[in-house]
Amino acid sequence: MAGIGTTLFVGQTSCSKFLDIVPDNVATIEYAFRLRVEAEKYLFTLYNYIPKEGSLYNNPAFLAGDEIWIPYQTSISPAAFEIARGNQRIVDPYVNYWYGNYDATRGLYEGIRHCNIFVENMSNPDLVPDINPNERARWVAEGKFLKAYFHFYLMRLYGPVPIMDDDIDVDAPKEVMDVPRNTVEEGFAYIVNLLDECVTDLPPEIGDIQNELGRITQPIAKAVKAQVLLLAASPLFNGNTDFADLKNPDGKLLFNPEYDVQKWIAAAEAAREAIEIAEANHHALFFFREGANLNVSDTTKLELELRQAICEKFNEEHIWADPNSGTVQLQENAMPPLSAEENHNFNRKILSPPLKIAKMFYTKNGVPINEDKTLSFVDDMETRMATEADQYYIEPGFTTARLHFDREPRFYSSLAFDGARWYKYDTRLLGTDKDSKVVRSKRPDYAGSTHAFHFNETGYFIKKLVDWNQTTTVNGGTYKNYPWPKIRLADLYLMYAEALNEAYGPENELIFEYVDKIRNRAGIKGVKEAWSTYSNNPNKYMSQVGLREIIHRERLIELAFEGQRFWDLRRWKLAANHLNQPITGWNMQGETTESYYVIRTVYNQRFVSPRDYFWPISENTVIQNLNLVQNLGW
């Protein structure tokens, strides 16, 4: 048996019930599979290799792109932010999930190795004799799923990677250890095959919700398969001629430069299957039931519903939520102080969406601000005073940017700004939502930029990621921890619509059905009605190219600040367009309306194409493995 006698990796303790058991200094693999209790510890260690995507440190999609900016000299310093600033490198690369460093605390190849050991040993009926066959099959399926997911995660970061389907003995000769990269086609086929193998032995839903929430189910496996095939069909991998010259030392080409529409058809079918099995097992778009008991307007109820679709833990929309990845730190760094006595160490307000992200959201009519023929957003620095008609979003009498008026509900549920209301658990005691606290962020104000480290760079604050149960006192802030939602049903709906459009074009009516499910929940009109009635480009949705742009924007809005934009811009090969734009925001040193509402360039971002679409492999790794070729441009 390969790997016998190898020291077992010891995982970290988790806040989750089922993930908080780790190997107790188990000395050998042989010992780990003597009894069920020790094998279970090994299984839960595998889960600890899942990147903690609710963390600003472990999830590069938060701060390595252009969606969220932070002060460079601040109380936190995630390595991914160096990538956003153009400082990625081949010597000890930042966030190196290949073997683990900096904020990538666990190398995924190490995780894959443990998956191989686990699957091999648990597949042996002579080991772990005190486990029943159904449970054994489920555990093996979980190990296969995690192995597939780790390969998928690596492919998103590095492109074609070596497939490690077996544990290589530490005493193997160097020619066996020096594994080359597999082709893109081989990588995706391997991952999909593993997911297909494991799905039947996984439970359709979690029965023991007290102890097993977060473990892999059939809907999770099907949803990840849809993700994998969507990536395989996207321009980054499907017909990407930019990487046509990437090849192994033996001359084996790693990218197929030929475009294949069948990949979109396969992605659409996978998304359809994932939706069907999710809905059959009680997943649905989230409805905020607590809102019925609050003395608030329908406007605020909808805002809370859109926020809690993320923050309500293990709600019906969450197909895969990771209990091993908590969100208190994320919320703490998003939340601004809402009164002078609030402590900036608990409401740090440093997560700063750029101005372009604020402009990305639709108007109240459900079309982009530059397409709405009934509203004018010509001057970004124009200001306006709020009236009673704006009272649930902006404090009446407050003068703020014109950009902050006449926007869709997701704009107000996702973002806060100078003059914005913020309804949450403790503010409900003040009365109705008309009395909610207000963000004030000019320099002298309580959410302003006077703190040495905790300040906002752009004038926008992320409301979407903060659970509405947040409370603040003079002694600190209290945040309700929620598991990070890795995949929501809304994401699957938009995957399906995107794949259908690429495969068949706008003639397929299911595209509009599934996009409109998202738009209707968000309180805006469907695609056809919105564009036909309000857009200066009313026929846009009638062409595949126009509908593609609509679906792309719908994803960027609906999934904003959830780490999806980072991956989507790359797989669409649009990162070079967006990440070569300056990061801008309001003048946070301004003390008056006139001096504050001036656009300031925070940073001139630079993205080198095609090099930056993939992470570099560590120079030391390439030197040690003569069969491992470096990504182009590094």
C-alpha positions as CSV (number, residue, x, y, z in Angstrom):
1,M,0.0,0.0,0.0
2,A,1.5,3.3,-1.0
3,G,2.1,5.8,1.8
4,I,2.1,3.3,4.7
5,G,4.2,4.7,7.5
6,T,3.9,8.3,6.4
7,T,3.2,10.9,9.2
8,L,-0.4,12.1,9.1
9,F,-1.1,15.8,8.8
10,V,-2.8,17.3,11.8
11,G,-5.6,19.7,10.9
12,Q,-6.7,22.8,12.8
13,T,-9.6,22.9,15.2
14,S,-12.9,24.2,13.7
15,C,-15.9,26.0,15.1
16,S,-18.1,23.4,13.4
17,K,-19.3,20.4,15.3
18,F,-18.4,17.8,12.7
19,L,-15.1,19.4,11.7
20,D,-13.6,20.0,15.1
21,I,-12.2,16.5,15.4
22,V,-8.7,16.1,14.2
23,P,-6.2,13.2,14.3
24,D,-4.7,12.8,17.8
25,N,-1.1,12.6,16.8
26,V,-1.8,9.4,14.9
27,A,1.6,8.1,14.0
28,T,0.9,6.0,11.0
29,I,-1.6,5.6,8.2
30,E,-2.0,2.0,9.2
31,Y,-3.2,3.0,12.7
32,A,-5.6,5.6,11.2
33,F,-7.7,3.0,9.5
34,R,-7.9,0.4,12.3
35,L,-11.2,1.6,13.7
36,R,-14.1,3.9,12.6
37,V,-13.4,6.6,15.1
38,E,-9.8,7.2,13.9
39,A,-10.8,7.0,10.2
40,E,-13.5,9.6,10.8
41,K,-10.9,12.0,12.2
42,Y,-9.0,11.5,9.0
43,L,-12.1,12.3,6.9
44,F,-12.7,15.5,8.8
45,T,-9.1,16.5,8.3
46,L,-9.7,16.3,4.5
47,Y,-12.4,18.9,4.9
48,N,-10.0,21.2,6.6
49,Y,-8.1,21.6,3.3
50,I,-11.1,23.4,1.7
51,P,-10.0,27.0,1.2
52,K,-11.8,29.1,3.8
53,E,-13.6,31.4,1.3
54,G,-15.2,33.5,4.0
55,S,-11.8,34.8,5.0
56,L,-10.1,37.9,3.6
57,Y,-6.8,36.0,3.9
58,N,-7.7,32.6,2.5
59,N,-9.9,33.6,-0.4
60,P,-7.9,35.5,-3.1
61,A,-11.1,36.3,-4.9
62,F,-11.9,39.0,-2.3
63,L,-8.8,41.2,-2.6
64,A,-6.7,40.0,-5.6
65,G,-9.1,41.6,-8.1
66,D,-10.9,45.0,-8.5
67,E,-14.1,44.5,-6.5
68,I,-12.9,45.5,-3.0
69,W,-10.0,47.8,-2.1
70,I,-8.4,48.3,1.3
71,P,-6.0,50.8,2.7
72,Y,-2.4,49.7,2.0
73,Q,-1.3,50.7,5.5
74,T,-4.0,49.1,7.6
75,S,-4.5,46.6,10.4
76,I,-4.8,43.7,8.0
77,S,-2.5,42.7,5.2
78,P,-3.9,39.8,3.2
79,A,-1.3,38.6,0.7
80,A,-3.9,38.6,-2.1
81,F,-3.9,42.4,-2.0
82,E,-0.3,42.4,-3.3
83,I,-1.7,40.6,-6.4
84,A,-4.3,43.3,-6.9
85,R,-1.5,45.8,-6.8
86,G,0.4,43.9,-9.5
87,N,3.1,42.4,-7.3
88,Q,2.6,38.7,-7.9
89,R,5.9,36.9,-8.3
90,I,7.5,33.6,-9.2
91,V,9.8,33.5,-6.1
92,D,7.6,32.4,-3.3
93,P,4.3,33.5,-5.0
94,Y,1.6,35.1,-3.0
95,V,-1.4,32.9,-1.9
96,N,0.3,29.7,-3.2
97,Y,-2.3,27.0,-3.0
98,W,0.1,24.7,-4.9
99,Y,1.9,23.8,-1.8
100,G,0.7,26.3,0.8
101,N,2.2,29.6,2.0
102,Y,1.2,33.0,3.2
103,D,-2.5,33.0,3.4
104,A,-2.9,29.7,1.5
105,T,-2.2,27.9,4.7
106,R,-2.7,24.5,3.3
107,G,-1.3,23.3,0.0
108,L,-4.0,21.6,-2.1
109,Y,-1.7,19.0,-3.4
110,E,-1.1,17.9,0.2
111,G,-4.9,17.8,0.6
112,I,-5.1,15.7,-2.6
113,R,-2.5,13.3,-1.3
114,H,-4.5,12.7,1.9
115,C,-7.6,12.2,-0.2
116,N,-5.8,9.5,-2.2
117,I,-4.6,7.8,1.0
118,F,-8.1,8.0,2.5
119,V,-10.0,6.7,-0.6
120,E,-7.5,3.9,-1.0
121,N,-7.7,2.7,2.5
122,M,-11.4,3.2,3.0
123,S,-12.0,1.2,-0.3
124,N,-10.3,-1.8,1.3
125,P,-13.1,-3.8,3.1
126,D,-10.4,-5.4,5.3
127,L,-9.8,-2.1,7.0
128,V,-12.1,-0.2,9.4
129,P,-14.1,-3.3,10.2
130,D,-16.6,-1.5,12.5
131,I,-18.2,0.6,9.7
132,N,-21.3,-0.4,7.8
133,P,-21.1,-0.6,4.0
134,N,-23.4,2.4,3.3
135,E,-21.4,4.7,5.5
136,R,-18.1,3.4,4.0
137,A,-19.4,4.2,0.5
138,R,-20.4,7.7,1.6
139,W,-17.0,8.4,3.1
140,V,-15.2,7.2,0.0
141,A,-17.5,9.4,-2.1
142,E,-16.7,12.4,0.1
143,G,-13.0,11.7,-0.4
144,K,-13.4,11.6,-4.1
145,F,-15.5,14.8,-4.2
146,L,-12.8,16.7,-2.2
147,K,-10.1,15.3,-4.5
148,A,-12.1,16.5,-7.5
149,Y,-12.7,19.9,-5.9
150,F,-9.1,20.5,-5.0
151,H,-8.0,19.7,-8.6
152,F,-10.7,22.1,-9.8
153,Y,-9.5,24.9,-7.5
154,L,-6.0,24.4,-8.7
155,M,-7.1,24.6,-12.4
156,R,-8.9,27.9,-11.8
157,L,-5.6,29.3,-10.3
158,Y,-2.9,27.7,-12.5
159,G,-4.6,26.4,-15.6
160,P,-3.5,22.8,-16.6
161,V,-2.1,21.0,-13.6
162,P,-0.7,17.6,-12.8
163,I,-3.5,15.0,-12.0
164,M,-2.6,13.2,-8.9
165,D,-4.9,10.2,-8.7
166,D,-2.6,8.0,-6.6
167,D,-0.4,8.6,-3.6
168,I,3.2,8.5,-4.7
169,D,5.4,6.7,-2.2
170,V,8.0,9.0,-0.6
171,D,10.7,6.5,-1.6
172,A,9.8,6.5,-5.3
173,P,12.6,7.4,-7.8
174,K,12.8,11.0,-9.0
175,E,11.5,10.2,-12.5
176,V,8.3,9.0,-10.8
177,M,8.1,12.0,-8.5
178,D,8.6,14.5,-11.4
179,V,5.0,14.6,-12.6
180,P,4.2,16.7,-15.7
181,R,1.2,18.9,-16.2
182,N,-1.9,17.2,-17.8
183,T,-3.7,18.9,-20.6
184,V,-6.7,21.1,-19.9
185,E,-9.0,18.4,-21.5
186,E,-7.5,15.7,-19.4
187,G,-7.9,17.8,-16.2
188,F,-11.6,18.6,-16.7
189,A,-12.4,15.0,-17.8
190,Y,-10.8,13.6,-14.7
191,I,-12.6,16.0,-12.3
192,V,-16.0,15.4,-14.0
193,N,-15.4,11.6,-13.8
194,L,-14.7,11.8,-10.1
195,L,-17.8,13.8,-9.5
196,D,-19.9,11.4,-11.5
197,E,-18.4,8.5,-9.5
198,C,-19.1,9.9,-6.1
199,V,-22.6,11.4,-6.5
200,T,-24.7,8.3,-6.1
201,D,-23.1,7.4,-2.7
202,L,-23.7,10.9,-1.3
203,P,-26.9,11.7,0.6
204,P,-29.5,13.9,-1.2
205,E,-29.6,16.1,1.9
206,I,-28.3,16.2,5.4
207,G,-30.4,14.3,7.9
208,D,-28.5,14.9,11.1
209,I,-28.5,18.7,10.9
210,Q,-27.0,19.0,14.4
211,N,-23.8,17.3,13.5
212,E,-23.4,17.0,9.7
213,L,-24.3,20.4,8.2
214,G,-21.6,21.3,5.8
215,R,-20.8,17.8,4.6
216,I,-21.1,17.0,0.9
217,T,-24.4,16.1,-0.6
218,Q,-25.7,15.2,-4.0
219,P,-26.8,18.8,-4.8
220,I,-23.3,20.1,-3.9
221,A,-21.6,17.5,-6.1
222,K,-23.9,18.3,-9.0
223,A,-23.5,22.1,-8.5
224,V,-19.7,21.8,-8.5
225,K,-19.9,19.7,-11.7
226,A,-21.9,22.6,-13.2
227,Q,-19.2,25.0,-12.1
228,V,-16.4,22.8,-13.6
229,L,-18.1,22.4,-17.0
230,L,-19.0,26.1,-17.1
231,L,-15.3,26.9,-16.6
232,A,-14.3,24.3,-19.2
233,A,-16.7,25.9,-21.7
234,S,-15.6,29.5,-21.0
235,P,-13.2,31.5,-23.2
236,L,-10.3,31.1,-20.8
237,F,-10.2,27.4,-21.6
238,N,-12.4,26.9,-24.6
239,G,-10.5,27.9,-27.7
240,N,-8.0,30.1,-25.9
241,T,-5.2,30.7,-28.5
242,D,-3.2,32.9,-26.1
243,F,-1.9,29.7,-24.5
244,A,-1.6,27.6,-27.6
245,D,2.2,27.5,-27.1
246,L,2.1,26.2,-23.5
247,K,3.5,22.7,-23.7
248,N,5.4,20.2,-21.5
249,P,9.1,19.6,-22.1
250,D,8.2,16.6,-24.2
251,G,6.3,18.8,-26.6
252,K,2.8,17.9,-25.4
253,L,0.4,20.9,-25.9
254,L,-1.6,21.7,-22.8
255,F,-4.4,23.8,-24.4
256,N,-6.6,22.9,-27.2
257,P,-7.0,26.2,-29.3
258,E,-10.1,25.0,-31.0
259,Y,-13.5,26.4,-29.8
260,D,-16.2,23.7,-29.1
261,V,-19.8,24.8,-28.6
262,Q,-20.5,21.2,-27.3
263,K,-18.8,22.3,-24.1
264,W,-21.5,24.9,-23.5
265,I,-24.2,22.3,-24.2
266,A,-22.6,20.0,-21.6
267,A,-22.4,22.9,-19.1
268,A,-26.1,23.7,-19.7
269,E,-27.1,20.1,-19.1
270,A,-25.0,19.9,-15.9
271,A,-26.6,23.2,-14.6
272,R,-30.1,21.9,-15.4
273,E,-29.4,18.6,-13.5
274,A,-27.9,20.6,-10.5
275,I,-31.0,22.8,-10.4
276,E,-33.4,19.9,-10.5
277,I,-31.7,17.9,-7.7
278,A,-31.3,21.1,-5.6
279,E,-35.0,22.0,-5.9
280,A,-36.0,18.4,-5.3
281,N,-34.2,18.6,-2.0
282,H,-35.8,21.7,-0.7
283,H,-33.4,24.4,-2.0
284,A,-35.1,27.6,-3.2
285,L,-34.5,31.3,-3.4
286,F,-34.4,32.8,0.1
287,F,-37.4,34.4,1.7
288,F,-36.8,36.5,4.8
289,R,-39.6,35.2,7.1
290,E,-38.5,37.4,10.1
291,G,-39.4,40.4,8.0
292,A,-43.1,39.8,8.6
293,N,-42.6,40.5,12.4
294,L,-40.8,43.8,11.9
295,N,-42.3,47.2,11.8
296,V,-40.7,48.2,8.6
297,S,-41.7,49.1,5.0
298,D,-41.8,46.7,2.1
299,T,-38.7,48.5,0.8
300,T,-36.7,47.6,3.9
301,K,-38.1,44.1,4.0
302,L,-36.8,43.5,0.5
303,E,-33.4,44.9,1.4
304,L,-33.2,42.6,4.4
305,E,-34.3,39.6,2.2
306,L,-31.5,40.3,-0.3
307,R,-28.9,40.7,2.4
308,Q,-30.0,37.6,4.4
309,A,-29.9,35.5,1.3
310,I,-26.1,35.6,2.1
311,C,-26.1,36.0,5.8
312,E,-28.9,33.7,7.1
313,K,-26.9,30.6,7.9
314,F,-27.8,27.4,6.1
315,N,-30.8,28.9,4.5
316,E,-32.6,27.2,1.7
317,E,-30.7,29.1,-1.0
318,H,-27.4,27.8,0.2
319,I,-26.5,24.7,-1.7
320,W,-23.0,24.6,-0.2
321,A,-22.2,26.6,2.9
322,D,-18.9,26.0,4.7
323,P,-19.2,25.9,8.5
324,N,-15.4,25.7,8.7
325,S,-15.2,29.2,7.3
326,G,-16.7,31.8,9.6
327,T,-17.4,35.4,8.7
328,V,-17.1,37.5,11.9
329,Q,-13.8,39.1,10.7
330,L,-15.3,39.7,7.3
331,Q,-18.3,41.5,8.8
332,E,-16.1,43.4,11.2
333,N,-14.0,44.8,8.4
334,A,-17.0,45.7,6.3
335,M,-19.1,47.4,9.0
336,P,-18.8,51.2,9.5
337,P,-19.5,53.0,12.8
338,L,-23.0,54.5,12.8
339,S,-22.6,56.8,15.7
340,A,-19.8,58.8,17.3
341,E,-19.4,56.4,20.3
342,E,-18.9,53.3,18.3
343,N,-15.5,51.7,18.5
344,H,-13.5,51.7,15.2
345,N,-11.7,48.5,16.3
346,F,-15.0,46.6,16.0
347,N,-16.6,48.5,13.1
348,R,-13.5,48.9,10.9
349,K,-15.1,49.9,7.6
350,I,-12.0,49.2,5.6
351,L,-13.6,47.1,2.8
352,S,-14.0,49.7,0.0
353,P,-15.8,49.0,-3.3
354,P,-14.5,51.3,-6.1
355,L,-16.7,53.8,-7.8
356,K,-17.0,51.6,-10.9
357,I,-18.7,48.9,-8.8
358,A,-21.3,51.3,-7.5
359,K,-21.9,52.4,-11.1
360,M,-22.3,48.7,-12.2
361,F,-25.7,48.3,-10.5
362,Y,-28.8,48.9,-12.5
363,T,-31.2,51.9,-12.3
364,K,-34.6,51.3,-10.6
365,N,-35.8,50.4,-14.0
366,G,-33.5,47.4,-14.2
367,V,-31.1,48.6,-17.0
368,P,-27.5,50.0,-16.8
369,I,-27.2,53.7,-15.8
370,N,-25.8,54.5,-19.3
371,E,-28.7,52.8,-21.1
372,D,-31.7,54.2,-19.1
373,K,-33.4,56.6,-21.5
374,T,-35.7,58.0,-18.7
375,L,-32.9,58.9,-16.2
376,S,-29.7,60.9,-16.5
377,F,-26.5,59.9,-14.9
378,V,-24.2,61.9,-17.1
379,D,-22.1,63.7,-14.3
380,D,-20.7,61.3,-11.7
381,M,-20.0,64.3,-9.4
382,E,-23.5,65.7,-9.5
383,T,-25.2,65.9,-6.1
384,R,-28.8,65.9,-5.0
385,M,-30.7,66.4,-1.7
386,A,-32.8,63.5,-0.5
387,T,-36.5,63.9,0.1
388,E,-39.2,62.0,1.9
389,A,-39.5,59.8,-1.1
390,D,-36.0,58.5,-0.5
391,Q,-36.4,58.0,3.3
392,Y,-35.9,54.3,3.4
393,Y,-32.6,54.4,1.5
394,I,-31.2,57.9,2.2
395,E,-31.8,60.4,5.1
396,P,-34.2,63.1,3.9
397,G,-32.4,66.5,3.7
398,F,-29.0,64.8,3.2
399,T,-27.1,65.9,0.1
400,T,-25.3,63.0,-1.6
401,A,-24.2,61.9,-5.0
402,R,-26.8,61.7,-7.8
403,L,-25.5,58.2,-8.4
404,H,-27.2,57.2,-5.1
405,F,-30.7,57.9,-6.3
406,D,-33.0,56.0,-8.6
407,R,-31.1,52.7,-8.3
408,E,-32.3,49.1,-8.0
409,P,-32.9,47.5,-4.6
410,R,-29.7,45.4,-4.8
411,F,-27.7,48.6,-5.0
412,Y,-29.0,49.7,-1.5
413,S,-28.9,46.2,0.0
414,S,-25.3,45.7,-1.2
415,L,-23.8,49.1,-0.6
416,A,-23.9,51.9,1.9
417,F,-22.5,55.4,1.3
418,D,-22.4,58.9,2.8
419,G,-26.1,59.6,3.8
420,A,-27.3,56.0,3.4
421,R,-29.6,54.4,6.0
422,W,-28.5,51.1,7.6
423,Y,-31.2,49.0,9.2
424,K,-30.1,46.3,11.6
425,Y,-31.1,44.6,14.8
426,D,-30.2,47.3,17.4
427,T,-31.5,50.2,15.2
428,R,-35.0,48.6,15.2
429,L,-35.3,49.8,18.8
430,L,-35.2,53.4,17.6
431,G,-38.6,53.0,15.9
432,T,-39.5,52.2,12.4
433,D,-37.0,51.9,9.5
434,K,-37.6,55.7,8.9
435,D,-35.5,56.1,12.0
436,S,-32.6,53.8,11.0
437,K,-29.1,55.1,11.7
438,V,-27.2,56.9,8.9
439,V,-23.7,56.4,7.5
440,R,-21.8,59.7,7.6
441,S,-18.4,59.4,6.0
442,K,-16.9,62.8,5.4
443,R,-13.6,63.3,7.2
444,P,-14.9,64.7,10.5
445,D,-17.7,62.2,10.7
446,Y,-17.8,58.9,12.7
447,A,-17.4,56.8,9.5
448,G,-14.8,59.2,8.2
449,S,-11.1,58.7,7.7
450,T,-9.5,60.0,10.9
451,H,-8.5,56.6,12.3
452,A,-4.8,55.7,11.7
453,F,-5.6,52.3,10.3
454,H,-9.3,51.7,10.0
455,F,-10.5,53.9,7.2
456,N,-12.4,53.6,4.0
457,E,-10.7,54.4,0.7
458,T,-13.6,55.0,-1.7
459,G,-16.7,56.1,0.3
460,Y,-18.6,52.9,-0.3
461,F,-19.2,50.3,2.4
462,I,-20.3,46.6,2.0
463,K,-23.7,46.2,3.6
464,K,-24.4,42.9,1.9
465,L,-22.0,40.8,3.9
466,V,-23.1,42.0,7.4
467,D,-25.8,39.9,9.0
468,W,-28.7,42.2,10.0
469,N,-28.4,40.9,13.6
470,Q,-25.3,43.0,14.2
471,T,-25.4,45.1,17.3
472,T,-23.0,47.8,18.6
473,T,-22.5,49.3,22.0
474,V,-19.9,51.6,23.5
475,N,-18.0,48.5,24.5
476,G,-17.8,46.9,21.1
477,G,-19.6,45.1,18.3
478,T,-21.4,41.7,18.2
479,Y,-21.6,39.8,14.9
480,K,-23.7,36.7,14.2
481,N,-21.3,34.2,12.6
482,Y,-22.6,32.5,9.5
483,P,-20.9,29.8,7.4
484,W,-19.6,31.2,4.1
485,P,-22.1,30.3,1.2
486,K,-19.8,28.8,-1.5
487,I,-22.7,28.1,-4.0
488,R,-26.2,29.6,-3.9
489,L,-29.2,28.5,-6.0
490,A,-29.2,32.0,-7.6
491,D,-25.7,31.3,-8.9
492,L,-26.9,28.0,-10.5
493,Y,-29.8,29.8,-12.2
494,L,-27.4,32.3,-13.8
495,M,-24.9,29.5,-14.8
496,Y,-27.8,27.8,-16.6
497,A,-28.9,30.9,-18.4
498,E,-25.3,31.7,-19.5
499,A,-24.7,28.2,-20.8
500,L,-28.0,28.2,-22.6
501,N,-27.3,31.5,-24.4
502,E,-23.8,30.4,-25.5
503,A,-25.2,27.0,-26.7
504,Y,-28.4,28.1,-28.4
505,G,-28.8,31.9,-28.3
506,P,-31.7,34.0,-27.2
507,E,-34.3,31.9,-29.0
508,N,-34.2,29.6,-25.9
509,E,-36.9,31.0,-23.6
510,L,-35.5,29.3,-20.5
511,I,-32.7,31.9,-20.5
512,F,-35.2,34.6,-19.7
513,E,-37.1,32.4,-17.3
514,Y,-34.1,31.8,-15.1
515,V,-32.6,35.3,-15.3
516,D,-36.0,36.8,-14.4
517,K,-36.3,34.6,-11.4
518,I,-33.3,36.5,-10.0
519,R,-34.5,39.9,-11.2
520,N,-38.0,39.4,-9.8
521,R,-36.7,38.5,-6.4
522,A,-34.6,41.6,-6.6
523,G,-37.6,43.8,-7.2
524,I,-37.0,44.7,-10.8
525,K,-38.7,43.9,-14.1
526,G,-37.7,41.0,-16.3
527,V,-35.1,41.4,-19.1
528,K,-37.5,41.8,-22.0
529,E,-39.8,44.3,-20.3
530,A,-37.0,46.4,-18.8
531,W,-35.0,46.7,-22.0
532,S,-38.0,47.2,-24.3
533,T,-39.5,49.9,-22.0
534,Y,-36.5,51.8,-20.6
535,S,-33.3,51.1,-22.5
536,N,-31.9,53.2,-25.4
537,N,-30.9,49.8,-26.8
538,P,-34.3,48.0,-26.6
539,N,-33.3,45.1,-28.9
540,K,-30.2,44.2,-27.0
541,Y,-31.5,41.0,-25.6
542,M,-32.5,39.7,-29.0
543,S,-28.9,38.9,-30.0
544,Q,-26.6,36.4,-28.5
545,V,-23.9,39.0,-27.9
546,G,-26.3,41.5,-26.3
547,L,-27.8,38.9,-24.1
548,R,-24.4,37.7,-23.1
549,E,-23.6,41.2,-21.9
550,I,-26.9,41.2,-19.9
551,I,-26.2,37.9,-18.3
552,H,-22.7,38.8,-17.4
553,R,-23.8,42.0,-15.7
554,E,-26.6,40.1,-13.9
555,R,-24.0,37.8,-12.4
556,L,-21.7,40.6,-11.5
557,I,-24.6,42.4,-9.6
558,E,-26.3,39.4,-8.0
559,L,-23.1,37.8,-6.8
560,A,-21.3,41.0,-6.0
561,F,-18.8,40.8,-3.0
562,E,-19.2,37.0,-2.9
563,G,-15.9,36.3,-4.6
564,Q,-17.4,35.4,-8.0
565,R,-16.4,38.5,-10.0
566,F,-12.7,37.5,-9.6
567,W,-13.3,34.1,-11.3
568,D,-15.9,35.3,-13.8
569,L,-13.7,38.1,-15.3
570,R,-11.0,35.6,-15.8
571,R,-13.0,32.8,-17.3
572,W,-14.7,35.3,-19.7
573,K,-11.2,36.7,-20.6
574,L,-12.4,40.1,-19.6
575,A,-10.0,40.7,-16.7
576,A,-7.6,42.7,-18.9
577,N,-10.5,45.1,-19.7
578,H,-11.5,45.7,-16.1
579,L,-8.3,45.3,-14.1
580,N,-6.5,47.9,-16.2
581,Q,-8.9,50.6,-15.1
582,P,-8.0,52.9,-12.2
583,I,-9.5,52.3,-8.8
584,T,-11.4,55.5,-7.9
585,G,-13.7,56.7,-5.2
586,W,-14.8,59.9,-3.4
587,N,-12.3,62.2,-1.7
588,M,-12.3,60.8,1.8
589,Q,-10.4,63.8,3.1
590,G,-13.3,66.1,2.1
591,E,-15.1,67.8,5.0
592,T,-17.9,69.4,3.0
593,T,-20.2,68.2,0.3
594,E,-18.3,70.2,-2.3
595,S,-14.9,68.8,-1.3
596,Y,-16.0,65.2,-0.6
597,Y,-17.8,64.5,-3.9
598,V,-14.7,64.8,-6.0
599,I,-13.5,61.7,-7.7
600,R,-10.1,60.6,-6.5
601,T,-7.8,58.0,-8.1
602,V,-6.8,55.5,-5.3
603,Y,-4.6,53.3,-7.5
604,N,-3.8,52.7,-11.1
605,Q,-4.2,49.0,-11.4
606,R,-2.3,47.0,-14.0
607,F,-3.1,43.5,-15.4
608,V,-0.7,42.0,-17.8
609,S,-2.5,39.8,-20.4
610,P,-2.4,36.9,-20.9
611,R,0.2,36.3,-18.2
612,D,-1.9,37.3,-15.2
613,Y,-4.9,35.1,-16.0
614,F,-3.0,32.3,-14.2
615,W,-0.9,32.2,-11.0
616,P,2.8,31.4,-11.5
617,I,4.1,28.2,-10.2
618,S,6.8,28.7,-7.6
619,E,10.3,29.0,-9.2
620,N,11.7,26.4,-6.7
621,T,9.0,23.9,-7.7
622,V,9.8,24.3,-11.4
623,I,13.5,23.9,-10.7
624,Q,13.0,20.8,-8.6
625,N,10.6,19.1,-11.1
626,L,12.2,19.1,-14.5
627,N,8.9,18.0,-16.1
628,L,6.9,20.9,-14.8
629,V,6.7,23.8,-17.2
630,Q,6.1,27.4,-16.0
631,N,3.0,29.4,-17.0
632,L,3.5,31.7,-20.0
633,G,4.9,35.2,-19.1
634,W,6.3,34.3,-15.7
